Amino acid sequence: MSLVDLLPSDARLKTVPAGELIFAQGDRGDIMYVIAEGEAQILIDGKPLESVGAGGILGEMALIDAEPRSATVISKTRCLLVPVDERSFIDLVTRRPEFALQVMRVLVHRLRRAGLER
């Protein structure tokens, strides 16, 4: 099951054209995004880390720990994003434990990958 499938059916969408900055490393982060459609590139210190497509998430670390964004994300294609603020995140984690588990899996994957490629 995709993270998109776990979101409320009335979730609002944010459209981002191809080649646009979604957020920058060092920005304040109080929202994460679930990609409903499209593909985005994650960069750390200007170096590509990962491409993320539909069903993937962006910005989860800053939402969870309230620290500045650890990466920059740019849309590779037109993206439809579902913004998830802290309140919505807590609600999702409480109601849908599988959402929390999938977010943790992404976090672990990215942390391992970032540590190995540096």
VMD Tcl script that builds the backbone (N, CA, C; Angstrom):
set m [mol new atoms 354]
animate dup $m
set s [atomselect $m all]
$s set {name element resname resid chain x y z} {
  {N N MET 1 A 0.838 -1.186 0.000}
  {CA C MET 1 A 0.000 0.000 0.000}
  {C C MET 1 A 0.886 1.255 0.000}
  {N N SER 2 A 0.573 2.193 -0.855}
  {CA C SER 2 A 1.313 3.451 -0.979}
  {C C SER 2 A 0.926 4.413 0.135}
  {N N LEU 3 A 1.844 5.302 0.495}
  {CA C LEU 3 A 1.520 6.337 1.485}
  {C C LEU 3 A 0.360 7.199 1.019}
  {N N VAL 4 A 0.240 7.402 -0.273}
  {CA C VAL 4 A -0.877 8.197 -0.812}
  {C C VAL 4 A -2.204 7.546 -0.436}
  {N N ASP 5 A -2.252 6.219 -0.453}
  {CA C ASP 5 A -3.479 5.493 -0.118}
  {C C ASP 5 A -3.866 5.645 1.352}
  {N N LEU 6 A -2.909 6.002 2.193}
  {CA C LEU 6 A -3.175 6.138 3.619}
  {C C LEU 6 A -3.651 7.537 4.006}
  {N N LEU 7 A -3.570 8.468 3.063}
  {CA C LEU 7 A -3.969 9.848 3.347}
  {C C LEU 7 A -5.476 10.009 3.252}
  {N N PRO 8 A -6.025 11.003 3.959}
  {CA C PRO 8 A -7.463 11.257 3.849}
  {C C PRO 8 A -7.851 11.583 2.407}
  {N N SER 9 A -9.031 11.172 2.000}
  {CA C SER 9 A -9.473 11.395 0.624}
  {C C SER 9 A -9.669 12.876 0.310}
  {N N ASP 10 A -9.844 13.700 1.335}
  {CA C ASP 10 A -10.043 15.139 1.119}
  {C C ASP 10 A -8.750 15.942 1.276}
  {N N ALA 11 A -7.592 15.259 1.268}
  {CA C ALA 11 A -6.312 15.952 1.419}
  {C C ALA 11 A -6.122 16.957 0.281}
  {N N ARG 12 A -5.622 18.136 0.632}
  {CA C ARG 12 A -5.399 19.155 -0.390}
  {C C ARG 12 A -4.108 18.846 -1.151}
  {N N LEU 13 A -4.032 19.314 -2.374}
  {CA C LEU 13 A -2.872 19.073 -3.223}
  {C C LEU 13 A -2.172 20.381 -3.550}
  {N N LYS 14 A -0.865 20.311 -3.685}
  {CA C LYS 14 A -0.060 21.460 -4.110}
  {C C LYS 14 A 0.595 21.060 -5.431}
  {N N THR 15 A 0.406 21.870 -6.464}
  {CA C THR 15 A 1.012 21.603 -7.767}
  {C C THR 15 A 2.326 22.355 -7.873}
  {N N VAL 16 A 3.374 21.644 -8.279}
  {CA C VAL 16 A 4.697 22.242 -8.457}
  {C C VAL 16 A 5.159 21.930 -9.882}
  {N N PRO 17 A 5.421 22.972 -10.687}
  {CA C PRO 17 A 5.901 22.730 -12.057}
  {C C PRO 17 A 7.283 22.067 -12.066}
  {N N ALA 18 A 7.632 21.449 -13.179}
  {CA C ALA 18 A 8.952 20.832 -13.331}
  {C C ALA 18 A 10.042 21.882 -13.159}
  {N N GLY 19 A 11.120 21.489 -12.495}
  {CA C GLY 19 A 12.277 22.356 -12.323}
  {C C GLY 19 A 12.162 23.371 -11.198}
  {N N GLU 20 A 11.123 23.289 -10.393}
  {CA C GLU 20 A 10.912 24.247 -9.299}
  {C C GLU 20 A 11.510 23.733 -7.987}
  {N N LEU 21 A 11.953 24.682 -7.179}
  {CA C LEU 21 A 12.429 24.376 -5.835}
  {C C LEU 21 A 11.223 24.063 -4.945}
  {N N ILE 22 A 11.250 22.935 -4.299}
  {CA C ILE 22 A 10.182 22.577 -3.350}
  {C C ILE 22 A 10.577 23.092 -1.973}
  {N N PHE 23 A 11.815 22.857 -1.568}
  {CA C PHE 23 A 12.393 23.495 -0.385}
  {C C PHE 23 A 13.906 23.379 -0.463}
  {N N ALA 24 A 14.586 24.228 0.314}
  {CA C ALA 24 A 16.044 24.298 0.263}
  {C C ALA 24 A 16.662 23.826 1.575}
  {N N GLN 25 A 17.835 23.234 1.457}
  {CA C GLN 25 A 18.611 22.828 2.616}
  {C C GLN 25 A 18.792 24.055 3.505}
  {N N GLY 26 A 18.546 23.899 4.791}
  {CA C GLY 26 A 18.677 25.003 5.736}
  {C C GLY 26 A 17.380 25.739 6.030}
  {N N ASP 27 A 16.358 25.564 5.166}
  {CA C ASP 27 A 15.051 26.186 5.411}
  {C C ASP 27 A 14.431 25.621 6.680}
  {N N ARG 28 A 13.545 26.399 7.281}
  {CA C ARG 28 A 12.727 25.909 8.384}
  {C C ARG 28 A 11.753 24.889 7.800}
  {N N GLY 29 A 11.569 23.783 8.482}
  {CA C GLY 29 A 10.697 22.743 7.953}
  {C C GLY 29 A 9.582 22.377 8.902}
  {N N ASP 30 A 8.366 22.753 8.560}
  {CA C ASP 30 A 7.229 22.396 9.404}
  {C C ASP 30 A 6.168 21.620 8.617}
  {N N ILE 31 A 6.528 21.205 7.417}
  {CA C ILE 31 A 5.626 20.427 6.572}
  {C C ILE 31 A 6.450 19.372 5.842}
  {N N MET 32 A 5.903 18.160 5.753}
  {CA C MET 32 A 6.475 17.154 4.862}
  {C C MET 32 A 5.509 17.013 3.698}
  {N N TYR 33 A 5.948 16.364 2.657}
  {CA C TYR 33 A 5.108 16.178 1.479}
  {C C TYR 33 A 5.081 14.710 1.086}
  {N N VAL 34 A 3.909 14.259 0.661}
  {CA C VAL 34 A 3.765 12.963 0.016}
  {C C VAL 34 A 3.554 13.263 -1.464}
  {N N ILE 35 A 4.325 12.605 -2.316}
  {CA C ILE 35 A 4.197 12.833 -3.754}
  {C C ILE 35 A 3.039 11.987 -4.281}
  {N N ALA 36 A 1.998 12.657 -4.744}
  {CA C ALA 36 A 0.854 11.963 -5.335}
  {C C ALA 36 A 1.133 11.638 -6.796}
  {N N GLU 37 A 1.808 12.556 -7.487}
  {CA C GLU 37 A 2.196 12.356 -8.889}
  {C C GLU 37 A 3.499 13.097 -9.130}
  {N N GLY 38 A 4.309 12.548 -10.037}
  {CA C GLY 38 A 5.529 13.224 -10.443}
  {C C GLY 38 A 6.773 12.637 -9.804}
  {N N GLU 39 A 7.885 13.366 -9.994}
  {CA C GLU 39 A 9.177 12.919 -9.490}
  {C C GLU 39 A 9.984 14.125 -9.041}
  {N N ALA 40 A 10.688 13.971 -7.922}
  {CA C ALA 40 A 11.513 15.040 -7.370}
  {C C ALA 40 A 12.911 14.506 -7.076}
  {N N GLN 41 A 13.879 15.417 -7.057}
  {CA C GLN 41 A 15.284 15.066 -6.802}
  {C C GLN 41 A 15.686 15.632 -5.448}
  {N N ILE 42 A 16.270 14.786 -4.597}
  {CA C ILE 42 A 16.802 15.223 -3.310}
  {C C ILE 42 A 18.296 15.446 -3.473}
  {N N LEU 43 A 18.775 16.611 -3.007}
  {CA C LEU 43 A 20.196 16.946 -3.083}
  {C C LEU 43 A 20.698 17.333 -1.692}
  {N N ILE 44 A 21.876 16.862 -1.344}
  {CA C ILE 44 A 22.528 17.290 -0.107}
  {C C ILE 44 A 23.827 17.957 -0.503}
  {N N ASP 45 A 23.990 19.203 -0.050}
  {CA C ASP 45 A 25.166 20.009 -0.414}
  {C C ASP 45 A 25.345 20.056 -1.927}
  {N N GLY 46 A 24.230 20.103 -2.653}
  {CA C GLY 46 A 24.251 20.210 -4.103}
  {C C GLY 46 A 24.472 18.901 -4.840}
  {N N LYS 47 A 24.677 17.808 -4.113}
  {CA C LYS 47 A 24.924 16.510 -4.743}
  {C C LYS 47 A 23.653 15.661 -4.697}
  {N N PRO 48 A 23.296 15.058 -5.836}
  {CA C PRO 48 A 22.089 14.221 -5.871}
  {C C PRO 48 A 22.188 13.042 -4.899}
  {N N LEU 49 A 21.135 12.841 -4.143}
  {CA C LEU 49 A 21.070 11.710 -3.217}
  {C C LEU 49 A 20.088 10.670 -3.723}
  {N N GLU 50 A 18.909 11.139 -4.155}
  {CA C GLU 50 A 17.847 10.197 -4.499}
  {C C GLU 50 A 16.774 10.895 -5.323}
  {N N SER 51 A 16.179 10.151 -6.249}
  {CA C SER 51 A 14.969 10.596 -6.947}
  {C C SER 51 A 13.796 9.917 -6.275}
  {N N VAL 52 A 12.733 10.678 -6.053}
  {CA C VAL 52 A 11.563 10.163 -5.361}
  {C C VAL 52 A 10.347 10.356 -6.255}
  {N N GLY 53 A 9.582 9.282 -6.428}
  {CA C GLY 53 A 8.399 9.337 -7.279}
  {C C GLY 53 A 7.113 9.229 -6.489}
  {N N ALA 54 A 6.043 8.992 -7.203}
  {CA C ALA 54 A 4.710 8.905 -6.603}
  {C C ALA 54 A 4.693 7.904 -5.456}
  {N N GLY 55 A 4.092 8.318 -4.359}
  {CA C GLY 55 A 4.026 7.499 -3.161}
  {C C GLY 55 A 5.167 7.754 -2.199}
  {N N GLY 56 A 6.191 8.486 -2.641}
  {CA C GLY 56 A 7.328 8.798 -1.791}
  {C C GLY 56 A 7.074 10.020 -0.925}
  {N N ILE 57 A 7.998 10.261 0.001}
  {CA C ILE 57 A 7.860 11.408 0.901}
  {C C ILE 57 A 9.089 12.298 0.841}
  {N N LEU 58 A 8.860 13.552 1.202}
  {CA C LEU 58 A 9.902 14.571 1.216}
  {C C LEU 58 A 9.744 15.407 2.482}
  {N N GLY 59 A 10.854 15.748 3.127}
  {CA C GLY 59 A 10.806 16.686 4.241}
  {C C GLY 59 A 10.412 16.108 5.577}
  {N N GLU 60 A 10.419 14.798 5.690}
  {CA C GLU 60 A 9.970 14.160 6.933}
  {C C GLU 60 A 10.882 14.446 8.119}
  {N N MET 61 A 12.183 14.558 7.897}
  {CA C MET 61 A 13.106 14.757 9.018}
  {C C MET 61 A 12.851 16.085 9.725}
  {N N ALA 62 A 12.734 17.153 8.977}
  {CA C ALA 62 A 12.527 18.474 9.580}
  {C C ALA 62 A 11.179 18.568 10.288}
  {N N LEU 63 A 10.183 17.873 9.772}
  {CA C LEU 63 A 8.878 17.866 10.429}
  {C C LEU 63 A 8.973 17.163 11.785}
  {N N ILE 64 A 9.714 16.075 11.828}
  {CA C ILE 64 A 9.795 15.276 13.046}
  {C C ILE 64 A 10.650 15.951 14.117}
  {N N ASP 65 A 11.795 16.531 13.739}
  {CA C ASP 65 A 12.684 17.075 14.781}
  {C C ASP 65 A 12.744 18.599 14.850}
  {N N ALA 66 A 12.000 19.299 14.005}
  {CA C ALA 66 A 11.938 20.769 14.018}
  {C C ALA 66 A 13.289 21.439 13.786}
  {N N GLU 67 A 14.206 20.732 13.162}
  {CA C GLU 67 A 15.502 21.298 12.784}
  {C C GLU 67 A 15.412 21.791 11.344}
  {N N PRO 68 A 16.368 22.620 10.906}
  {CA C PRO 68 A 16.351 23.072 9.507}
  {C C PRO 68 A 16.425 21.894 8.535}
  {N N ARG 69 A 15.931 22.113 7.342}
  {CA C ARG 69 A 15.934 21.077 6.303}
  {C C ARG 69 A 17.357 20.590 6.061}
  {N N SER 70 A 17.515 19.275 5.941}
  {CA C SER 70 A 18.835 18.677 5.729}
  {C C SER 70 A 19.161 18.505 4.252}
  {N N ALA 71 A 18.205 18.821 3.384}
  {CA C ALA 71 A 18.413 18.633 1.947}
  {C C ALA 71 A 17.595 19.653 1.164}
  {N N THR 72 A 17.960 19.785 -0.088}
  {CA C THR 72 A 17.202 20.583 -1.052}
  {C C THR 72 A 16.420 19.606 -1.914}
  {N N VAL 73 A 15.206 19.990 -2.292}
  {CA C VAL 73 A 14.404 19.150 -3.177}
  {C C VAL 73 A 13.890 19.999 -4.332}
  {N N ILE 74 A 14.100 19.491 -5.545}
  {CA C ILE 74 A 13.668 20.154 -6.777}
  {C C ILE 74 A 12.791 19.179 -7.563}
  {N N SER 75 A 11.701 19.689 -8.111}
  {CA C SER 75 A 10.822 18.831 -8.916}
  {C C SER 75 A 11.503 18.513 -10.244}
  {N N LYS 76 A 11.556 17.248 -10.595}
  {CA C LYS 76 A 12.104 16.837 -11.893}
  {C C LYS 76 A 11.016 16.910 -12.964}
  {N N THR 77 A 9.787 16.631 -12.551}
  {CA C THR 77 A 8.626 16.701 -13.425}
  {C C THR 77 A 7.575 17.519 -12.680}
  {N N ARG 78 A 6.468 17.781 -13.346}
  {CA C ARG 78 A 5.355 18.415 -12.639}
  {C C ARG 78 A 4.945 17.476 -11.506}
  {N N CYS 79 A 4.804 18.014 -10.312}
  {CA C CYS 79 A 4.468 17.193 -9.148}
  {C C CYS 79 A 3.161 17.654 -8.513}
  {N N LEU 80 A 2.400 16.687 -8.070}
  {CA C LEU 80 A 1.262 16.942 -7.195}
  {C C LEU 80 A 1.680 16.440 -5.823}
  {N N LEU 81 A 1.745 17.375 -4.878}
  {CA C LEU 81 A 2.207 17.059 -3.532}
  {C C LEU 81 A 1.068 17.205 -2.537}
  {N N VAL 82 A 1.068 16.331 -1.538}
  {CA C VAL 82 A 0.122 16.450 -0.439}
  {C C VAL 82 A 0.906 16.952 0.770}
  {N N PRO 83 A 0.686 18.218 1.183}
  {CA C PRO 83 A 1.368 18.736 2.370}
  {C C PRO 83 A 0.819 18.071 3.634}
  {N N VAL 84 A 1.718 17.706 4.531}
  {CA C VAL 84 A 1.331 17.111 5.810}
  {C C VAL 84 A 2.014 17.919 6.906}
  {N N ASP 85 A 1.234 18.689 7.671}
  {CA C ASP 85 A 1.806 19.456 8.774}
  {C C ASP 85 A 1.890 18.570 10.022}
  {N N GLU 86 A 2.429 19.118 11.101}
  {CA C GLU 86 A 2.649 18.314 12.308}
  {C C GLU 86 A 1.342 17.745 12.866}
  {N N ARG 87 A 0.317 18.546 12.894}
  {CA C ARG 87 A -0.974 18.088 13.420}
  {C C ARG 87 A -1.514 16.915 12.593}
  {N N SER 88 A -1.459 17.059 11.268}
  {CA C SER 88 A -1.921 15.983 10.384}
  {C C SER 88 A -1.042 14.745 10.518}
  {N N PHE 89 A 0.255 14.965 10.675}
  {CA C PHE 89 A 1.197 13.858 10.833}
  {C C PHE 89 A 0.859 13.052 12.088}
  {N N ILE 90 A 0.653 13.738 13.196}
  {CA C ILE 90 A 0.314 13.063 14.452}
  {C C ILE 90 A -1.002 12.295 14.304}
  {N N ASP 91 A -1.964 12.912 13.648}
  {CA C ASP 91 A -3.242 12.248 13.424}
  {C C ASP 91 A -3.064 10.982 12.578}
  {N N LEU 92 A -2.276 11.081 11.512}
  {CA C LEU 92 A -2.036 9.919 10.647}
  {C C LEU 92 A -1.315 8.803 11.398}
  {N N VAL 93 A -0.303 9.166 12.171}
  {CA C VAL 93 A 0.466 8.168 12.916}
  {C C VAL 93 A -0.423 7.472 13.946}
  {N N THR 94 A -1.323 8.241 14.553}
  {CA C THR 94 A -2.219 7.680 15.561}
  {C C THR 94 A -3.258 6.752 14.932}
  {N N ARG 95 A -3.854 7.189 13.844}
  {CA C ARG 95 A -4.927 6.419 13.197}
  {C C ARG 95 A -4.414 5.305 12.298}
  {N N ARG 96 A -3.233 5.508 11.695}
  {CA C ARG 96 A -2.712 4.562 10.704}
  {C C ARG 96 A -1.262 4.203 11.049}
  {N N PRO 97 A -1.043 3.287 11.972}
  {CA C PRO 97 A 0.329 2.922 12.356}
  {C C PRO 97 A 1.200 2.522 11.165}
  {N N GLU 98 A 0.584 1.968 10.109}
  {CA C GLU 98 A 1.372 1.591 8.925}
  {C C GLU 98 A 1.981 2.823 8.250}
  {N N PHE 99 A 1.344 3.991 8.401}
  {CA C PHE 99 A 1.907 5.239 7.886}
  {C C PHE 99 A 3.221 5.533 8.613}
  {N N ALA 100 A 3.199 5.427 9.941}
  {CA C ALA 100 A 4.410 5.671 10.735}
  {C C ALA 100 A 5.517 4.695 10.352}
  {N N LEU 101 A 5.163 3.445 10.165}
  {CA C LEU 101 A 6.153 2.438 9.806}
  {C C LEU 101 A 6.782 2.740 8.442}
  {N N GLN 102 A 5.981 3.154 7.489}
  {CA C GLN 102 A 6.528 3.479 6.164}
  {C C GLN 102 A 7.438 4.709 6.236}
  {N N VAL 103 A 7.066 5.703 7.017}
  {CA C VAL 103 A 7.918 6.886 7.177}
  {C C VAL 103 A 9.247 6.484 7.816}
  {N N MET 104 A 9.193 5.630 8.826}
  {CA C MET 104 A 10.434 5.171 9.469}
  {C C MET 104 A 11.321 4.408 8.490}
  {N N ARG 105 A 10.721 3.604 7.637}
  {CA C ARG 105 A 11.505 2.866 6.639}
  {C C ARG 105 A 12.215 3.817 5.686}
  {N N VAL 106 A 11.518 4.858 5.265}
  {CA C VAL 106 A 12.130 5.854 4.376}
  {C C VAL 106 A 13.283 6.548 5.093}
  {N N LEU 107 A 13.054 6.947 6.335}
  {CA C LEU 107 A 14.109 7.607 7.111}
  {C C LEU 107 A 15.360 6.743 7.218}
  {N N VAL 108 A 15.177 5.489 7.565}
  {CA C VAL 108 A 16.312 4.580 7.717}
  {C C VAL 108 A 17.038 4.417 6.382}
  {N N HIS 109 A 16.287 4.229 5.314}
  {CA C HIS 109 A 16.885 4.078 3.987}
  {C C HIS 109 A 17.738 5.308 3.634}
  {N N ARG 110 A 17.171 6.490 3.842}
  {CA C ARG 110 A 17.898 7.721 3.479}
  {C C ARG 110 A 19.110 7.951 4.364}
  {N N LEU 111 A 18.987 7.675 5.637}
  {CA C LEU 111 A 20.134 7.841 6.539}
  {C C LEU 111 A 21.258 6.890 6.167}
  {N N ARG 112 A 20.911 5.654 5.887}
  {CA C ARG 112 A 21.943 4.684 5.485}
  {C C ARG 112 A 22.597 5.111 4.171}
  {N N ARG 113 A 21.774 5.520 3.232}
  {CA C ARG 113 A 22.288 5.915 1.916}
  {C C ARG 113 A 23.174 7.154 2.014}
  {N N ALA 114 A 22.750 8.134 2.778}
  {CA C ALA 114 A 23.531 9.366 2.933}
  {C C ALA 114 A 24.864 9.068 3.593}
  {N N GLY 115 A 24.861 8.165 4.562}
  {CA C GLY 115 A 26.102 7.806 5.245}
  {C C GLY 115 A 27.056 7.037 4.375}
  {N N LEU 116 A 26.528 6.221 3.471}
  {CA C LEU 116 A 27.363 5.397 2.609}
  {C C LEU 116 A 27.925 6.150 1.420}
  {N N GLU 117 A 27.214 7.191 0.970}
  {CA C GLU 117 A 27.638 7.884 -0.253}
  {C C GLU 117 A 28.484 9.116 0.028}
  {N N ARG 118 A 28.699 9.438 1.242}
  {CA C ARG 118 A 29.488 10.640 1.566}
  {C C ARG 118 A 30.952 10.344 1.598}
}
mol reanalyze $m
mol bondsrecalc $m
mol representation Tube
mol addrep $m
